[in-house]
Amino acid sequence: MVMTVALDLSTTKTADKQAIDALKSCSSDSRFRKDPTDPSKPAKLFWNATGASLSSDFKEIGNELSNLRVVG
C-alpha cells in the first residue's frame, strides 16, 4: 500500500499539477474511502495538504492504516 502526501501544491500551476498527477498515479486505491467526484470508484491514497489541513489529513491516514490487518 502506497500513500502519498503533497504539501501546498497548486492545481493551477503546470509543474505542481504534474507533481500531483505523478503522486496520484503512484498511490494505491483506498479500500474504504470513495472518490468524491465518482463514488463508484475508490479514492486514491493521496492527500494535498496545507498547513491548516495537515493534522486532519494525518488523522485520515491513521484511519486508513488502522484498517490494515496482517495475515499469515
C-alpha positions in Angstrom: 0.0 0.0 0.0 1.4 3.4 -1.0 0.1 6.6 0.4 1.3 9.9 -0.9 1.2 13.4 0.7 1.9 16.6 -1.1 2.3 19.9 0.8 0.8 23.1 -0.7 0.8 22.0 -4.4 -1.5 24.1 -6.7 -3.6 22.6 -9.4 -3.3 25.8 -11.4 0.5 25.7 -11.8 1.7 23.3 -14.5 4.6 21.9 -12.6 2.6 21.4 -9.5 -0.2 19.7 -11.5 2.3 17.3 -13.0 3.6 16.5 -9.5 0.1 15.9 -8.3 -0.6 13.6 -11.2 2.6 11.7 -10.6 1.8 11.3 -6.8 -1.7 10.2 -7.6 -0.5 7.6 -10.1 1.9 6.1 -7.5 -0.7 6.0 -4.7 -2.8 2.9 -4.1 -6.6 2.8 -4.1 -8.3 3.1 -0.8 -10.3 0.1 0.3 -12.7 2.3 2.4 -12.9 5.8 1.0 -14.7 6.6 -2.2 -13.7 9.2 -4.8 -15.8 12.3 -4.1 -16.1 13.0 -7.9 -17.2 9.4 -8.7 -18.5 7.5 -5.7 -18.4 4.2 -7.7 -14.6 4.3 -7.6 -12.2 4.1 -4.6 -10.4 7.2 -3.6 -6.6 7.3 -4.2 -4.5 7.4 -1.1 -3.2 10.9 -2.0 -3.5 14.0 0.2 -2.6 17.5 -1.0 -2.2 19.0 2.5 -1.8 22.6 3.6 -0.5 23.8 6.9 -4.1 24.1 8.1 -5.2 20.7 6.9 -2.1 18.7 7.8 -3.4 17.5 11.2 -6.8 16.3 9.8 -5.1 14.7 6.7 -2.8 12.6 9.0 -5.9 11.6 11.0 -7.4 10.2 7.8 -4.1 8.4 7.1 -4.2 6.9 10.6 -7.8 5.8 10.0 -6.7 4.1 6.7 -3.8 2.4 8.5 -6.0 1.3 11.4 -8.0 -0.8 8.9 -5.0 -2.9 7.9 -4.7 -6.5 9.0 -1.7 -8.7 8.8 -2.5 -12.3 8.0 -0.1 -15.1 7.5 
